Amino acid sequence: MPRRGYNASPPPVPYVPLMNKKQPPSRPVEEQLSESFPLFLSLVWKSLDLPSPTRAQLAIAQYLQSGPKRLQIQAFRGLGKSWIAAAFVLWTLWNDRDKKILVISASKQRADDFTIFTQKCILEFDWLAHLRPVDDDQRWSRVSFDVAGCRPAQAPSVKSVGITGQITGSRADLIVFDDVEVPANSATDLMREKLLQLVTEGESVLTPKADSRIVFLGTPQTTFTIYRTLRERNYRPFVWPARYPKDLTGYEEVLAPQLVRDLERDGLDALRWSPTDSRFSEINLLEREQSMSRSNFMLQFMLDTSLSDALKFPLKLSDFSVLSLDLEKGPSDLVWGADKETLLDLPAVALPGDRWHRPKTVSEFVPYGQTIVAVDPSGRGKDETVAVVLSQINGYLFVRDIFANQDGYSDSTLCEILRRAKKYKATLCLIESNFGDGAVMELMKKHAIEMKIGLAFEEVRATTRKEDRIIDTLEPILNQHRLVIDQRLIEWDYRSNGDMAPEERLPRMLMYQLTRMCREKGAVKHDDRVDALALGVKYFQDILAISAKEAQIEQKRTEWNRMMTAFIDHPQEATDRLVMGRDFEGVGTGETGVYTWI
């Protein structure tokens, strides 16, 4: 077939059924293809000898054509998102051969495969022959290529690059991010932050034209996926799961409009868990469910990561009990609760569905037992020096105060920690010695003497990996619901570092660090607050070995023995105390023996 120059018209197009039957039959097919990407997609599928596009594929095509300038498409595995995106690149060049398109994937090989598929379509389909290169001087490689008739430019018509490749210096009217988030580059918070920085580079290379666009296609790997952050940055999501969800929690405002209309028309009860598309039949989906783990199926096909993250991140806010704590006394026992009746309207920077709760019931208040201050020191800079005040009663631990400052171990910071230790009548100050090698403790001892504060000091050196140590310490006590936190500290934690940008504030919050902690190295960017909490809890682990119920039983047994001894040795005084409702501690030390009432 002869090659065509810039002014050449597209060759005749094979007949395909019109998408809109109301259009007049005399209308040129080329014009209909230019106006309808779903129709163009149908022609590509026909040329590839594929079945007609499914409902989900046509819905994605419609969203690509008429969606906003910045969008993201999340769909179940095997739907053909990348193939649809390649057809969209061809449709864009069909309408304007001067468009510059940049394709970015997690790996260079994946991006090159996208470009090669696009090239093969141009070479194989006769009706795209007008886009083939006209001479050997045109760019035509697996990395980049030009289409025939495009004006001279530094940027090629289509270019592929890996997410860690050379993006800076490129220019594009359309940027396609195809599966840039994969398990290998999004496992931890630090890795996701780095990935976000890389994809943000797309904004710098996008041309300032009215019709320039950025498109993300992929499957999220976790609740903390970059696609969630992109949504906050106004990249509008389009989500199409393999089945209608059993519960719409987590799908609000992101579910595909077509599925939303189905649910509004037929109701969730009628459609619940039925297939959303003909791509996979009910039997096929059942086979996949049986061969895959439930968490993988929910992740890859339902785009629901709540189960996966619930197993991966074991520390939850709902395992705490929240109370407004008194300065002198705390409850000797409480009944944990996590239902609608105990739900508190407090800020919770946690996984979806994880909220703060108050206890169902609280017993009598008694004086606190031992109180300690756990200090995790740091140098000046981005990290914080954190102090956590903890007390215990009958095996329960009470988080009474938290102090955090980025001023390192300055005199003002250390003195403030000591003032709080005095306020809460702490008897011991634990200091992690990994930083400063004992220097911080010596400074605190000096200030304690000057301030006339009687306080014992003890250094603790961590020898195990931080993530494992924190989880191994906090998970058992949270699972047993023995950790109680003062309600005001939740408000303080949420409002702390208010002068920072939101993306900088969140990682510094205790609730963020705690709920994002997992056993992978570098799980969170900042861990100062949760590390100080774990340091204090670790000290009480031996005490917590005695359950709260056993401690209460032992206390009642002691009171019973004391009463029996009092009635034997001092029956008159014991009777008076019983009538007056007083305890039997300290019954008189005078005459002993059994009285005879004659």
LOGU-646284 format. One record per residue: residue in one letter; x, y, z of N, C-alpha, C, CB in turn. Coordinates in steps of 0.1 Angstrom, whole numbers, plus 5000, padded with zeros to 4 digits. Each point is the difference from the previous one (the first is absolute). Glycine has a CB too. Layout:
BEGIN
AXYZXYZXYZXYZ ...
END
This chain:
BEGIN
M500949885000499150125000500950125000498149885012 P501650224980500850124999499950085013499750014975 R501450065029500050075012499550144998501949875008 R497650205002499250124998500850115007497849884998 G502150244996500650125006499050075010501450034979 Y499050095024499250085010498650034996502250105008 N497649934979498750044995499249884995500950214994 A499649675008499249884995498849985009502149904991 S496950055003498749965008500149865004498750174987 P500649795024500049865005499449914989499850085024 P500749804975499549914990498649955004502349924995 P497050024996498649955004500049915012499450024976 V499650005032499949925013499049894998500650215014 P499749674991499049894999498850045008501849834997 Y497150114998498750035006499949945014498950014977 V500650075033499649955013498750065003502449985008 P496849955000498750055004500150135007499149775001 L500050324996499950145007499749985014499450114979 M501249975030499749995014498750075003502450005005 N497350104987498750085002499249974988501150185015 K497849754987499249964988499250124995499849775009 K500150344999499250124996500850084989498950005023 Q502449984976500850074991499749964985501850025017 P498250074974499649974986501049904994498950234998 P500749674995500949914994501050054990498349835004 S501450294990500850064990501250075006498150034986 R502049985028501150075006501349934999498450105016 P502749964980501349934998500449935012500750174983 V499849705016500549935011501250065007499149794989 E501850275002501150075006499650115010501349954979 E497750125018499550115008499449945013499550144980 Q499849755019499549935012501149955009497949944987 L503250015007501149955008500750115007500349824984 S499850305010500650115006499250055012501050064978 E497749935022499250055010499749905011499050154983 S501349725015499649905010501149905002497650024993 F503149995018501049915004499449865002501450185010 P497549804996499449865001499849944987498950075020 L500850004970499849954986501449964995497950144996 F503149955006501449974996500549885007500450244996 L499349745017500449885007499449874994500250145021 S498549874975499449894994500749964987497850075010 L502650034982500749974988501449935003498850194988 V501949865022501349945004499849865004500950225007 W498149755001499749875005499749914988499150085022 K500149974968499749924988501249974992497750115000 S503249994999501249984992501049905007499850234991 L500149765022500849905008499349865001501050205012 D497949794981499249875001499649975014501249924980 L498550185028499549995014498450015000502250095009 P497249855001498650025001499750155002499749775010 S499050274988499650145002500450055014498149974983 P502250155019500350055013498949985010501450174990 T498949795022499049985010499550135005501149795007 R497950205002499450135005501050085008497849885001 A503050055007501050075008501050074991499749835019 Q500850104971501050054991499450134993501049774997 L497850224999499450124993499850115010498849854984 A500950125028499850115011501350065002498249885011 I502950054990501450065002500350084988500749815013 A499050144975500350084987499250145001500349784987 Q498550215017499250135001500650095010497949874994 Y502650085017500650085011501350064995498949865018 L501950074974501250054995499750114990501149785002 Q497850214990499750114990499550125007499549824983 S499550165026499350125005500350035015498249944984 G502849995022500350035014500850135001500149755004 P500350285009500650125003501550014994498550025020 K502150094982501450024996501049905007499450244994 R500349745019500849915008499149895005501650185006 L498749704991499149895004500849875003498150104986 Q501249815021500649875003498949894998501750105016 I498849794979499049894997500649875008499350104977 Q499949855032500349885007499049894996501050135020 A499549764976499149894996500749875003499050144981 F500249755019500549875004500949954990497949955012 R503049964993501049944991499449924989501549985019 G499150044969499549924988499050074992500549805012 L499150324992499050084992500550054987498950065022 G502449964978500650064987500250155001499049824988 K501450235024500150155001501250054991499149985024 S502049944976501150054992499750004985501649915018 W497749994978499649994986499150114996500249755001 I498950285008499150124997500850134999498149875012 A502850144997500950125000500850014988500149995025 A500449904969500750004988499150054988501549815009 A497350134991499050054990499750155001499049765000 F501050295013499750145002501250084994498649955021 V502650004981501250074994499850014985501549925018 L498149974975499850004986498850094996500849774999 W498250245009498950094997500450145001498449835008 T502550205002500550145001500850044988500049975025 L500849944970500850034988499250004988502049905011 W496950024988499150004989499450144998499449765004 N500250305008499450144999501050114999498249915014 D503050074990501050115000501449934999498550175012 R502249834977501349944998501150085007499249894979 D500550235025501050085007500049985015499850174982 K499349755023500049985015501349925004497549995000 K503050055012501149935006499649925012501650184992 I498749695008499549915011501149935007497949964986 L502150055027501049935009499349895007501350225002 V499349664997499549885007501049965011498849924979 I500750085034500949975011499449885007500750245002 S500249665001499649885007501049975012498949904979 A500750005029500949975011501449964996498049945013 S502149994976501349964995500150054985500149805015 K501250214981500250044986499549904990502050125007 Q498149754996499649894991498550014998501849865008 R497450175003498650014999499650124992499749895022 A501050224979499650124992500449974985500450155020 D500749784978500449974986498949914993502450035006 D497149875002499049914995498850084995500849815015 F498850294993498950084996500250074987499550045024 T501750024974500450074988500149904988501250175013 I499449724989500149904989498649954996502249935009 F496950055000498649964996499450114991499849865021 T500450274983499450114992500650004986499750135022 Q501649854977500750004987499449884992502150105010 K497849794995499549884993498650034994501449845014 C497850224994498650044995500150094988499149975023 I501850124977500250104989500549924988500450195015 L500549714987500549934989499149894994502250055010 E496949904999499249884996498650054994501249865018 F498350254987498650044996500250094988499149985024 D500349984965500050084988499450135002499949794986 W499050225022499350135001500850105009497949874998 L503350085007500950095008501350034992499049925022 A501050044965501250014992500550144998499249804988 H499950305013500450144998500850055012498050044987 L502149885024500950035011501449945000497950025013 R502349894977501349944999501150094995498849794995 P502450195009501150094996500250004985501149965021 V499250164974500150024985501449984995498150165001 D502949845008501449984995500849955012499850184983 D501449785015500949945010500550105010500649834983 D499350305014500550105009499150035012501150104980 Q497749855019499150025011500449925012498150064984 R501649995028500249925012499049885000500850205013 W499849684989499149885000500849895007498950074978 S501049935036500649905008499149965011502350104995 R498149805013499149955010500050105012500649774993 V500250335007500050105011499250124996502349935007 S497850114980499250124996499849994985500950145019 F498149924976499750014985499150124997500349754999 D499850294988499250104995499049944990501850175003 V497049894996499149964990500150094988498449925017 A501250034971500250074988499150135000500549794987 G500150325008499250124999500250095012498449884986 C502350085024500150095012501050114997499449815016 R500450304990501050114998501349975007498150164998 P503049904998501349975007499950055014501250024978 A499449905031500050045014501049915007497650075000 Q502949995011501049925008499449885006501250215005 A497549805000499449895006499449914989499550135021 P500649734981499449914990498550005002502149864999 S497250084992498549985001499749915012499750034975 V501049865027499849915011501349965006497949924990 K502250095023501349975007499749925012501150214992 S499749685011499749925012501250015009498649844987 V501150165026501150015010499549945013500850214989 G500149735018499749945014499950125010501249794994 I498150185017499750105010501350065006497849895005 T503350034995501250055006501050044989499749855019 G499850164968500850044989500150154999499449794988 Q501150265000500250144997498750064996502449964994 I496850105015498850074997500250144998498749845013 T502250224995500350144999500650034986500550015025 G499050104969500450044987499049964989502449995008 S496849924995498949964990498950105000500649765004 R498750244985498850084999498949924994501450214997 A497449805008498949924995498650075002501449795006 D497750184984498650055001499249905008500350134978 L500049745021499349905007501049915007498150004983 I501849985030500849915008499249895005501550195007 V498949694990499349885004500949925011498849984977 F500850025035500649925011499349875000500750215014 D500049694981499449864999500649915010499750044976 D499649935035500449915011501350045005498849814989 V501350325016501350045006500249955014499950204985 E498949775021500149955014500049855000498950215009 V502149724996500149865001500649975014500449974974 P499449905030500549975014501450035002498449825000 A502550174990501450025002500350155003500449814985 N498850295011500350145003499050075009501150004977 S498049925029499050075009499849925013498950094979 A502049835025499849925012500050085013501149814988 T499750305013500150075012499650154997501849845009 D498150235002499650144999501150084993498649985021 L502649994982501150074994500149984985501349995021 M498449884975500049974986498950074992501049785006 R497850225001498950074993500250154999498549835009 E502250235001500350144999500950034989499750025025 K501349894973501050024989499249984987501949915014 L497250004985499249974988499250134996500049755005 L499450315006499250124998500850114994498549935019 Q502750084986500950114995500349984985501050025023 L499249854974500349974986498850034990501649825008 V497250144996498950024992499650154999499249775005 T501250305006499750155000500850074989499549995024 E501649954972500850064989499250014987502149905010 G496850024989499250014988499450144998499549765002 E500250315009499450134999501050104994498649955020 S502750024982501050094995500249994985501249995022 V498649894973500349974985498750024992501949845006 L496950185000498850014993499950144993498949845016 T500850164971499950134993498850085005501149894980 P499050245020499050095006498850024990501850115014 K497849794979498950024991498649975006501649934982 A497450125012498749985007499549855000499450234992 D501149704998499649864999501049905005498650064981 S502549995025501049915005499449925012501950164993 R498649715008499349915011501149915006497850014987 I501849945025500849905007499049895004501850175008 V498649704988499149895002500849895008498750054979 F500749915032500549895008499249874998500950175017 L499749724980499349875000500749905009499250054976 G500149885032500649905009499149945010502150134997 T498549795011499349935011500750035013499349814985 P500050255025500750045012500549885008498550195001 Q502749835005500649895008499750005015501850014983 T497750105022499850015014499050125002502349915006 T497150105007499250115003500750134999498749865015 F502650144987500850124999500650024987500649975024 T498749984965500550014987500150144996498949794994 I502050234996500250144995498850054993502449964998 Y496749954997498850044993499150085010500249804984 R499850165029499250075010500650155001499449785012 T501950234989500650135001499750084987501849915015 L498350034974499750074987498550055000501749854988 R497450075018498650045000499950135008499249774999 E501650255012500050125008500650114992500249875021 R500650104969500650104991499250034987502249935009 N496550034992499150034989500149914988500050235008 Y500649654993500049904990498749925002502649994997 R496450034995498749945003500049854997498950224995 P500749695014500149864998498749944993501549995020 F498849904974498949924993500349855004499750174980 V499549775028500349875006498949904995501150105020 W499449794974499149904995500549865005499550144979 P499949815032500349875006499449894992500250105023 A500349774979499549894993498649965004502349924998 R497350115014498649975005499550135007500649755004 Y498050254996499450115008500349985015498150024983 P502450085023500449985014498949965010501850164995 K498649775015499049965011499650135008500949765001 D500150325000499850125008500750124993500049875022 L499450244978500550124992501150075008497850024988 T502549945024501050075008501349994992498849955022 G501850174976501350004993499850034985501049855016 Y497850144979499750024986499350134997499949764997 E499950325014499250124998500750104991499149975023 E500150084967500550104991501149964991499350165017 V501049714982501149954991499549894991501750065017 L497149884986499549894992499650054987499249885020 A501050054969499650044987498650044999501749844991 P498050275002498650054999499049894995500950234996 Q499549694995499149904995499649905011501150024977 L499849945032499749915011499250075010502149884996 V498150255006499250075010498550014995502050145006 R497849884981498750004994499349865002500750184984 D500149715014499549875002499449985014501649914983 L499350135027499649995014498850085004502449955005 E497550174989498950095003498749944993501550205001 R498649734988498949954993499549875007500850114979 D500149805023499649865005500249985015500649924977 G500250165029500349995014501249915003497650035004 L503150005007501249925004499749865003501050215009 D497949764997499649875004499849904988498950095020 A500649974969499849924988501249974992497750094999 L503350005002501249994992501249965007499150174986 R500849825028501149975008500849884996498850105018 W502649924979500949894997499849944986500249965024 S499050094968499849954986501150074991497549965004 P502949974985501050064991499550134994500849774995 T500250325004499650134994500350014985500650105022 D500049804972500450004986500149864995501250225003 S498649774984500049874993501549954998497850054989 R503150035015501449964998500349865007500750254998 F498849745014500149885008498749955004502350075008 S497449814990498749945004500049975015499749904977 E499150065028499949975014500849885004497750095000 I502449814991500849885003501550045000498249854989 N502250235001501450044999500450085013499850014975 L499350085030500450075012500049915012499050204990 L500149705011500049915011501349915000497549994999 E503049974989501249934999501250085004499049874981 R501050265016501150095004500050025015499950114978 E498949905028499850025014500649885008498050144996 Q501749744998500449885007501549984999497849904995 S502850134993501449984998500950115006499449894979 M500050235024500750115006499750015014500150134978 S500749945030499650035014498950105000502349945009 R496950075001498950095001500650154999498649845013 S502550184994500550145000500550044986500749975024 N499949934969500550034986498850034991502149865004 F496950064997498850024992499450145002499549755000 M500350285013499550135003500850124995498949905021 L502450074979501050114996500050014985501449965020 Q498749934973500250004985498750014992502149875004 F496850085002498850004992498950095005500649774994 M499450255019499050095006500650145003498849805010 L502550224989500650135003499850045014499850064976 D500049845033499750035014501249955008497449984996 T503350115011501249965007499849995015501350104981 S497549925024499850015014500549875007498150164996 L501649724998500449885006501549985000497849904993 S502850134996501449984998500850095011499749954975 D499850175026500750095009499749975015499950184983 A498949765019499749965014500949905005497650064996 L502949854995500949895004501550065000498449834990 K501950265001501350054999500450105011499849974976 F499250115029500250105010499249975012500350174982 P500349775028499349945012499650105010501349794996 L499350335005499750095010498850094996502550005008 K496550005001498850074996499550095011499449814986 L500050315010499550095010498849945008500850194985 S498449735008498849955007500449905012498850024978 D502449945023500449925011500450085013500849834983 F499350305015500150095012498750025007501950124988 S498249935024498850055007500350155003499449775011 V499750314986500250155001499250055012500450024975 L500350055033499450065012500650145003499649785010 S499650314996500550125006500649975013498350154987 L503149845014500649955012500250115010501249844986 D498750125027500250085011501450015003497749945010 L502850174997501450025003500549915011499750234993 E499349735016500549925012499549854999499950215013 K498949764981499549875001499649954986499250055023 G500749824976499549934988499149895003502150074988 P497249875002499149895003500849875003498350104985 S501249835025500749875003499649894991500050075024 D499049944968499649914990499050064990500349815017 L499750144971499150064990499649894990501050235003 V497949784990499649914990500150064987498449895016 W502550064975500250054987498849984991502549965002 G497350144989498949994991500450064986498450015019 A501049944970500350054987498849984991502449945002 D496550135002498850004993499450144998499549775009 K499450254985499450134998499850085012498949914980 E500850025031499750075013501350065006498149845004 T503050104993501350045006500850094991500049805014 L499550224973500850074990500150155004499249844982 L502050215017500250145003500350094987500949935023 D498650194978500250094988501350075002497550034997 L503649905001501450065001500849974987499949965025 P501050134972500849984988500849875001500250254997 A499749674992500649874999500849984987498249905015 V503150134985500849984988500449865000500850245000 A498449674994500249865001499549934988499950015025 L500049864975499549924989498550034999501849825002 P497550164987498650014999499249925010500350054976 G498850005031499249935010500649995014499249884981 D502050175021500749995013499850135007501849844991 R497550165020499650125007500349995015498250044983 W501850075024500150005015498749965007501850184997 H498449755014498849965008500350025015499449834982 R499550205025500150015015499649865005499450255000 P501049735013499649875006498549995003502349985010 K497249904990498649985003499750045014499849824983 T500950135026499950035015501350035006497949855001 V502150225010501250045007499749975015500750184983 S500349765024499849975014500550125008500349754996 E499850235018500450115009501450054996498549905018 F501750234986501350064997500949985013498950164984 V502349815013501049985011501350074996499049775006 P501950265003501250074997500949924990499950105023 Y500849974969500849934990501149935007499550174983 G501049725011501149935005501350074995498749785000 Q502350144996501250074996499850084987501349815010 T499450304990500050094988501450024995497950125009 I502349874978501350014994499950104988500649775007 V500650284989500150084988500949934990499650225013 A500049754975500849944990500450104990498949785003 V502550244995500550104991500749944989500250165019 D499549894969500749964987500750124995498349814995 P503050215008500650134996500450004986500950025023 S499450104971500450014987500850134999498149874990 G502750154999500750124997499150114994502149874997 R498450245001499350114994499749964985501050185015 G497849864980499749974986498649954999502449954996 K497449954995498749954996499449915011500650024976 D500249915031499549905010499650085013501549824991 E497750125017499550065012500649935013497950064988 T502450025022500249945013498749985007502350115002 V497349775002498749975005500149945014499249964976 A499950085032499849955014498649965002501950145009 V497949744996498649945003499949975014499849914977 V499250145030499749975014499049895001500550245007 L499949655000499249885001499849975015500849914978 S498050045026499749955013499349874999499950235010 Q500149695001499349874999499249985013501949914986 I496950025011499149965011499549864996499350255006 N501049665003499449864998500349944986498250065017 G502949974978500349944987499650094988499849785010 Y499550334992499650094990501150114999497549955003 L502850094985501050114998499250134995501949834995 F498550285011499350134997501050094993498349975019 V501450084969500850104993499550135005500549854980 R500350225029499550125006500450134994500049875021 D501250124972500550124994501049974989499650135022 I500649964968501049984990500650144997498749804990 F502650205009500750124997500949974987500050095025 A500050004966500849984988500550144995498749804993 N502650205004500750124996501149974990499450115022 Q500849984968501149984990501250075004498349974982 D501850075030501250085005501149915005498450195006 G501649684991501049915005500049985015501350074980 Y499949935026500049995015500550135006500549754998 S498950364997500450135006499650015015499750114977 D500849995030499750015014498550025002502250105004 S497149984987498650035002499249874998500350244992 T500149684999499349874997500149915012500450034975 L500849955030500249915011499450055013502149934989 C497950205013499350055012498549995000501950165002 E497649854986498549984998499649865003499950184983 I500949725013499849865003500049985015501049934977 L500050135029500149985015498850065007502550004998 R497150124997498850065007498849914999500950234994 R498949714994498849914999500249875009499750094976 A501549875025500349885009499650045014501849924985 K498550205019499650055014498550015001502250125002 K497249944988498550025000499349875002500350204985 Y500149695009499349875000500649915011499450034976 K501550025032500649925011500749884995498350095015 A502549924974500749894994501249965009499350074977 T501049815024501149955009501249954991498349945018 L501550044969501049954992500050064986499949795013 C501350244982500150064986500849904992499850245008 L499549704982500749914991500550084987498649805008 I502750174989500550084988500749904991500450205014 E499249804973500649924990501450054997497849944990 S503249975012501450055000500649984986500249945023 N499050014967500649994986500550134995498549804996 F500850315008500450134995500850075012498050024984 G503250035013500750085010500949925009498250164999 D501649705001500849915008500250055014501249944979 G497650095028500050035014500150155003501149785003 A499250304987500250145002498750075005501850014983 V497149955011498750065003499649975015499249974976 M501149915029499649965014500950095009499449764993 E501850265004500950085009499550145001501949864995 L497650204993499550135000498750015008501050044978 M498149865021498850005008500249995015498949904980 K502150025023500349995015500550135005500749764997 K500150314995500550135005498850105002502249964987 H496950045003498850095001499149965011500150054976 A499849825027499149955011500550055013499449804986 I502050205016500650045012499750155002501849824999 E498450264990499850145001498650045003501950034984 M497149895011498650035002499549935012499750024976 K501149905031499749945013498849904997500850205013 I499349724977499049904997500649865002499050154983 G500449785027500449865003499649904990500050065024 L500949904967499649914989501149904997498550184991 A501249695008501049914997500149994984499549865021 F501750114974500250004986500549864996500550254999 E499149704989500449874995500150014985498949885020 E502350074975500250004986499549864994501950165002 V497549854986499649884993500650004986497849995013 R502949904984500649994986499349904992502250075009 A497349974979499349914991500949924992498150164999 T501749715000500949914993499349934988501349975021 T497450044979499249944989499650104990499249815015 R500350144973499550104990498850075005500849854982 K499250285016499050095006498649964997501650184998 E498049794989498749964997499549885007500350104978 D500549805023499749875007499850035015501249874983 R499750215023499950035014498850085004502550015000 I497150084992498850085002498749925000501150204991 I498849714998498849924999500049895011500050044975 D501149905027500049895011499750065013501749884987 T498650245016499650075013498650045001502450075001 L497150004988498750065001498849914996501250214995 E499149694996498949924995499349925011501249994978 P499649945031499349925011499250095009501949844999 I498650275006499250085009498850064993502150055013 L498049994974498850054993499049894998501450174989 N499149715007499049894998499349965013501549914982 Q499150125030499349975012499350125006501749835005 H498350284987499350135003500450055014498149924985 R503250085017500450055013500750145000500449775006 L499550294982500650144998499050105000501949904987 V498150205022499150115001500750134997498649875017 I500850214975500650134996499150125004501249884981 D499450225024499250125003499450074988501550035020 Q497350004980499350064988500650124995497949905008 R502650195001500650134995501349974992499050115021 L501749784981501249974993499749974985501049925021 I497850034976499649974987499850134992498949795007 E500550314999499850134994501450074999497750025010 W503149975000501350064999500949944989499950045024 D500049824975500849934989499650054986500249805016 Y498550214982499450044987500450144997498149845003 R501950255006500350144998501550045001497750055008 S503149864996501450035001500750034987500149855020 N500950234980500850044988499050074990501749825004 G497450265001499050064991500650104990498449985019 D502850064982500650094990500649934988500550165019 M499549704982500549934989499049964989501749915016 A498750064973499149954989499449875004501350124982 P497549855014499349875004500849884998497950114995 E502849884993500849884997501249995010499350014976 E501150105030501149995010499449985014501450154986 R497449905017499449985013499649865003499250244999 L500249704992499449875002501049895005498350064982 P502949935011500949905005500650025014500649974976 R499250155029500550035014499049965011501450184990 M497449805006498949975010500249865006498450154988 L501349835025500149875006499149904994500650115021 M498149944976499049904995500449964985498250115014 Y502549984979500449964986501149905001499450234992 Q501749805017501149915001499649865005501450205004 L497649805005499649875006499249924990499950115023 T499249954970499249924991500749964987498050115010 R503149964987500749974987501249915003499350224991 M500949745022501249925003499849864996500550155019 C500549794973499949864996501549955002498050034984 R502249845013501349945002501050024989498849835014 E500950264977500950034989501050115004498349924983 K502950075013501050115004499650134994501849835002 G498250285006499650134994498650014998502250024990 A497049915019498550004998499450145000499949775010 V500650324999499550135001501250105000498049935013 K501850194982501150104999500450055013499150074978 H500049955031500350055014499349905010500150244992 D500749725018499549915010500350045014500249824983 D500150305019500550055013498949985011501550174989 R497349875008498949995010499649865004499250224992 V500649694998499749875003501149925006498450014981 D502850035016501249935006500150045015501250014977 A498550115026500150045014498949935008500950224994 L497949765000498949935006500449855003498350164989 A502349785001500449865001501149995010499449964976 L501450145026501149995010499450005014501550124984 G497549965018499350005014499249875002499950254999 V499449704991499249885002500949885002498350104985 K502949905009500949895002500449995014500950034977 Y499350085030500450005014498949935009501350214996 F497549815000498949945008499649864996499250235003 Q501549714987499649874996500049895011500950064977 D500049955032500149905011498850025009502549994999 I497150135003498950035009498749964993501250195011 L498749834976498849964992499949854999500250224987 A500849715016499849855000498949965009502549974994 I497350105017498949975009498850074994501549985021 S497449954976498950064994499350095010499749804984 A499550295010499250095008499149935010500150174982 K499349725012499049925008500749935012498549974980 E502749985017500749935011500550105010500849834984 A499550295012500450105010498950045009501750084984 Q497149935010498850035008499749895010499150144981 I501049735014499749895009501049995012499149874980 E502250165017501050005010499750125010501749904984 Q497850215011499750115009498949975009500850164983 K498149775012498949965008500449905010498450054981 R502549855015500449905009500850075012500149834981 T500750275016500750075010499150075010501950034984 E497150035010499050075009499249905009499850184982 W499949715012499349895008500949955012498749944979 N502550035018500949965010500250105011501249864983 R498950275013500250115009498850015009501450124984 M497449865011498850015007499949895010498850114981 M501549765015500049895009501050025012499349854981 T501950205016501050025010499550115010501849944984 A497550165010499550115009498949955009500650174982 F498549745014499049955008500549915011498450024981 I502749915016500649915010500850085010500249824983 D500650285013500850075009499350125006502049934987 H497250145006499350125005498650004996502150134998 P497149795007498649984996499250135001500149765006 Q500050315005499250125002500350114990500049955024 E501350074974500450104989499649964986501950075015 A498249804983499749944987498550024998501949845001 T497350145009498550014999499750154997499649805015 D501050294992499850144997500350044986500550055024 R500649904971500450034986499049944990502450015007 L497249874996499049934991498750084999501049785005 V498550275007498850085000500250134993499349895022 M501850174980500350134993500449994986500650095022 G499649794973500449994986501450034997497750054994 R503249945016501450034998500849874997499850205015 D501449814980500849884997500749965013500350074976 F500449825024500649945012501550025000498149835000 E502450264991501450025001500450095012500149984974 G500949985033500550085011499249985013500950164983 V498449735018499249985013501050005011498249864988 G501350205024500950035011501149905004498050115008 T503049944997501249915003500149985015501250094980 G497749945027500049985015499949865004499050235002 E500149755008499849865006499449914989499750105023 T500849784977499649904990499349885008501850064983 G497649865010499349885006498550004997501750005018 V497649904986498649984997499250055013500549814984 Y498650285013499150055011499049895003500450244993 T499249755020498949925004498950095005501549815007 W497350174987498950095003499149935011500050094976 I500549935037499249955011499750125009501249784999 
END
